[in-house]
């Protein structure tokens, strides 16, 4: 039996109110973290598919601390803040911390996430320019990751932005490929260096013929446009072997390591200081 219109209206209002309360709480948490400088990067290795003991590069993933000191992953807040000023501020902090890490560790190659909305954000560009000026080797070791959905918001602006920075040696990755709605006419113009395949296609792929076909097609697209491929959310040896057989270049996921605020180079530094 259908609910009366009044009941449906009240239920919808209650849900909207709950979402507003949740979003307000998330925004407050992020605001406090930024204000108290409780923002950090966690580092996850991206491994070579055919030499899975070798790191191709690391991804720096933004984390914030809540009022209890817990480390909160980006999945818990990024969708809420991405289109706000706090999203731009987090992009700036992530970039600043990533550039500092590249200065400290000369053999590190690192990818940092950004939103296409930060392209016109003057502070973000100042942070990048300052970092590149401080160390001429940083550009060739820096990868900027832009999600597929974010890139499609302002494709012409993203293309121009990428052209400018690629001439300086910076690489670009399209993140979560397959999760959005890339228009192929724009994809031809983007010229990304790295294609990161969304984890929904990679998890359990060893026993999923449909996803095997889809990933094989993405590999062909990447080869045509001279891009390296990274499979995300790899969590089993069977999936890793299947992805390598399909021609994937690199693998990222909990099978190899979880994101950590204490990556190997920091652990070595700490051991030297206590040794």
C-alpha positions as CSV (number, residue, x, y, z in Angstrom):
1,X,0.0,0.0,0.0
2,X,1.4,3.4,-1.0
3,X,2.4,5.9,1.6
4,X,0.2,9.0,1.9
5,X,1.8,12.1,0.3
6,X,2.2,13.8,3.7
7,X,4.2,10.8,5.0
8,X,6.5,10.7,1.9
9,X,7.1,14.5,2.3
10,X,8.0,14.1,6.0
11,X,10.3,11.1,5.3
12,X,12.1,13.1,2.5
13,X,12.5,16.1,4.8
14,X,13.9,13.9,7.6
15,X,16.4,12.4,5.1
16,X,17.5,15.8,3.8
17,X,17.9,17.1,7.3
18,X,20.0,14.1,8.3
19,X,22.2,14.7,5.2
20,X,22.6,18.4,6.1
21,X,23.6,17.6,9.6
22,X,26.1,15.0,8.4
23,X,27.6,17.4,5.9
24,X,27.8,20.2,8.4
25,X,29.6,17.9,10.8
26,X,32.1,16.8,8.2
27,X,32.8,20.4,7.1
28,X,33.4,21.4,10.8
29,X,35.8,18.5,11.2
30,X,37.8,19.5,8.1
31,X,37.7,23.2,9.1
32,X,39.1,22.4,12.5
33,X,41.8,20.1,11.0
34,X,42.9,22.9,8.7
35,X,42.8,25.5,11.4
36,X,44.9,23.4,13.8
37,X,47.3,22.1,11.1
38,X,46.1,18.5,11.6
39,X,46.3,17.5,7.9
40,X,48.8,15.0,6.7
41,X,49.7,12.7,3.8
42,X,49.5,8.9,3.9
43,X,51.7,7.2,1.4
44,X,50.8,4.1,-0.6
45,X,53.2,2.4,-3.0
46,X,52.3,1.7,-6.7
47,X,54.1,-1.5,-7.7
48,X,55.4,-2.7,-11.1
49,X,53.0,-5.4,-12.3
50,X,55.7,-7.7,-13.6
51,X,58.1,-7.0,-10.8
52,X,55.7,-6.6,-7.8
53,X,58.6,-6.2,-5.3
54,X,59.6,-2.9,-7.1
55,X,57.9,0.4,-6.4
56,X,57.1,2.5,-9.5
57,X,56.0,5.5,-7.4
58,X,54.0,6.4,-4.3
59,X,50.7,8.2,-4.0
60,X,50.2,10.8,-1.3
61,X,46.7,10.6,0.1
62,X,45.3,13.4,2.2
63,X,44.3,12.6,5.8
64,X,42.8,14.7,8.6
65,X,42.6,14.2,12.3
66,X,39.3,14.5,14.1
67,X,38.9,16.0,17.6
68,X,39.8,12.6,19.2
69,X,43.0,12.3,17.2
70,X,41.8,9.6,14.9
71,X,43.2,9.7,11.3
72,X,40.3,10.1,8.9
73,X,40.7,8.9,5.3
74,X,39.7,11.1,2.4
75,X,36.8,8.8,1.4
76,X,35.0,9.9,4.6
77,X,35.1,13.6,3.7
78,X,36.3,14.4,0.2
79,X,32.9,14.2,-1.5
80,X,31.5,16.7,1.0
81,X,34.3,19.3,0.8
82,X,35.5,18.9,-2.8
83,X,33.3,21.7,-4.2
84,X,33.9,24.0,-1.2
85,X,36.7,26.4,-0.2
86,X,37.9,23.8,2.2
87,X,38.5,21.5,-0.8
88,X,40.7,24.1,-2.4
89,X,42.6,24.5,0.9
90,X,43.1,20.7,1.2
91,X,44.5,20.6,-2.3
92,X,47.0,23.4,-1.4
93,X,48.1,21.6,1.8
94,X,48.4,18.2,0.0
95,X,50.5,19.8,-2.7
96,X,52.7,21.7,-0.2
97,X,53.3,18.5,1.9
98,X,54.0,16.5,-1.3
99,X,56.5,19.0,-2.6
100,X,58.2,19.1,0.8
101,X,58.5,15.3,0.8
102,X,60.0,15.4,-2.8
103,X,62.6,17.9,-1.6
104,X,63.5,15.7,1.4
105,X,63.7,12.4,-0.5
106,X,65.7,12.9,-3.8
107,X,64.8,9.5,-5.3
108,X,61.1,9.7,-4.5
109,X,58.5,9.8,-7.2
110,X,55.1,10.9,-5.9
111,X,51.6,11.5,-7.1
112,X,49.3,14.0,-5.5
113,X,45.6,14.3,-5.9
114,X,44.0,17.6,-7.0
115,X,40.6,18.8,-8.2
116,X,40.2,20.5,-11.5
117,X,38.5,23.3,-9.6
118,X,41.9,24.1,-8.1
119,X,43.4,25.0,-11.5
120,X,42.2,28.6,-11.2
121,X,43.0,28.8,-7.5
122,X,45.9,31.3,-7.2
123,X,47.2,30.0,-3.9
124,X,47.5,26.5,-5.3
125,X,49.5,27.8,-8.3
126,X,51.8,29.8,-6.0
127,X,52.5,26.7,-3.9
128,X,53.4,24.7,-7.0
129,X,55.6,27.5,-8.5
130,X,57.4,27.9,-5.2
131,X,58.1,24.1,-4.9
132,X,59.3,23.9,-8.5
133,X,61.6,26.9,-8.0
134,X,63.2,25.4,-4.8
135,X,64.3,22.1,-6.5
136,X,64.7,21.7,-10.3
137,X,64.3,17.9,-10.0
138,X,60.8,18.0,-8.5
139,X,58.9,18.5,-11.8
140,X,60.0,15.2,-13.3
141,X,59.2,13.4,-10.1
142,X,55.8,14.8,-9.6
143,X,52.6,13.3,-10.9
144,X,49.3,15.2,-10.5
145,X,46.2,13.0,-10.3
146,X,42.8,14.4,-11.4
147,X,39.7,12.2,-11.2
148,X,37.8,11.5,-14.4
149,X,34.7,13.2,-13.1
150,X,36.6,16.3,-12.0
151,X,38.4,16.6,-15.4
152,X,35.1,16.5,-17.2
153,X,33.8,19.5,-15.3
154,X,36.1,21.9,-17.2
155,X,37.8,19.8,-20.0
156,X,39.2,22.7,-22.0
157,X,40.7,24.3,-18.9
158,X,42.3,21.0,-17.9
159,X,43.8,20.4,-21.3
160,X,45.4,23.9,-21.3
161,X,46.6,23.5,-17.7
162,X,48.2,20.1,-18.5
163,X,49.9,21.3,-21.6
164,X,51.6,24.1,-19.7
165,X,52.9,21.9,-16.9
166,X,53.8,18.9,-19.0
167,X,56.2,21.1,-20.8
168,X,57.9,21.7,-17.4
169,X,58.2,17.9,-16.9
170,X,55.2,17.2,-14.6
171,X,53.2,14.1,-15.4
172,X,49.4,13.7,-15.1
173,X,47.3,10.7,-14.2
174,X,43.5,10.4,-14.8
175,X,42.2,8.8,-11.6
176,X,39.3,6.4,-11.1
177,X,39.0,5.8,-14.9
178,X,35.7,4.1,-15.7
179,X,33.8,5.5,-12.8
180,X,32.9,8.7,-14.6
181,X,31.6,9.7,-18.0
182,X,34.5,10.7,-20.1
183,X,33.5,12.0,-23.5
184,X,36.0,10.3,-25.9
185,X,36.3,13.5,-27.9
186,X,37.8,15.2,-24.8
187,X,39.8,12.1,-23.9
188,X,41.8,12.4,-27.1
189,X,42.7,16.0,-26.2
190,X,43.7,15.4,-22.6
191,X,46.9,13.5,-23.2
192,X,47.3,12.0,-19.7
193,X,50.5,10.1,-18.9
194,X,49.0,7.6,-16.6
195,X,45.6,5.9,-16.6
196,X,44.4,4.6,-13.2
197,X,41.6,2.1,-13.6
198,X,38.8,2.4,-11.0
199,X,39.0,-0.4,-8.4
200,X,35.4,-1.6,-9.1
201,X,36.8,-3.2,-12.3
202,X,39.9,-4.7,-10.6
203,X,38.5,-6.3,-7.4
204,X,37.7,-9.9,-8.0
205,X,38.7,-9.7,-11.7
206,X,40.3,-13.1,-11.7
207,X,36.8,-14.6,-11.6
208,X,34.9,-11.9,-13.5
209,X,35.0,-12.4,-17.3
210,X,33.0,-9.2,-17.9
211,X,35.6,-7.0,-16.0
212,X,38.4,-8.8,-17.7
213,X,37.0,-7.7,-21.1
214,X,36.5,-4.1,-19.9
215,X,40.0,-3.8,-18.4
216,X,41.5,-5.3,-21.6
217,X,39.7,-2.6,-23.5
218,X,41.1,0.1,-21.2
219,X,44.6,-1.3,-21.6
220,X,44.1,-1.0,-25.4
221,X,43.0,2.6,-25.1
222,X,46.0,3.4,-22.9
223,X,48.4,1.8,-25.3
224,X,46.9,3.8,-28.2
225,X,47.5,7.1,-26.3
226,X,50.9,6.0,-24.9
227,X,49.8,5.9,-21.3
228,X,51.0,3.8,-18.4
229,X,48.2,1.8,-16.7
230,X,47.6,1.4,-12.9
231,X,45.0,-1.0,-11.5
232,X,43.6,0.3,-8.2
233,X,42.3,-1.7,-5.2
234,X,44.3,-4.9,-5.9
235,X,43.8,-7.2,-2.9
236,X,44.6,-10.7,-4.0
237,X,47.4,-12.5,-5.8
238,X,44.9,-14.0,-8.2
239,X,43.7,-10.6,-9.2
240,X,47.3,-9.3,-9.5
241,X,48.3,-12.1,-11.8
242,X,45.2,-11.6,-13.9
243,X,45.8,-7.9,-14.3
244,X,49.4,-8.4,-15.2
245,X,48.4,-11.0,-17.8
246,X,46.0,-8.4,-19.3
247,X,48.8,-6.0,-19.8
248,X,48.5,-3.7,-16.8
249,X,51.8,-1.9,-16.0
250,X,51.4,-1.1,-12.3
251,X,49.3,-2.4,-9.4
252,X,48.1,-0.5,-6.3
253,X,46.2,-1.9,-3.3
254,X,46.2,-3.5,0.1
255,X,47.8,-6.7,-1.3
256,X,51.1,-4.7,-1.3
257,X,50.6,-2.1,1.4
258,X,48.0,0.1,3.1
259,X,48.5,3.9,3.0
260,X,50.8,4.8,5.8
261,X,51.8,8.1,7.5
262,X,55.2,6.3,8.2
263,X,56.5,5.3,4.8
264,X,59.7,3.3,4.5
265,X,62.0,6.3,4.1
266,X,60.6,7.9,7.3
267,X,61.0,4.6,9.2
268,X,64.7,4.5,8.1
269,X,65.2,8.1,9.3
270,X,63.6,7.3,12.6
271,X,65.8,4.3,13.0
272,X,69.0,6.3,12.3
273,X,68.0,8.9,14.9
274,X,67.4,6.3,17.6
275,X,70.3,4.0,16.6
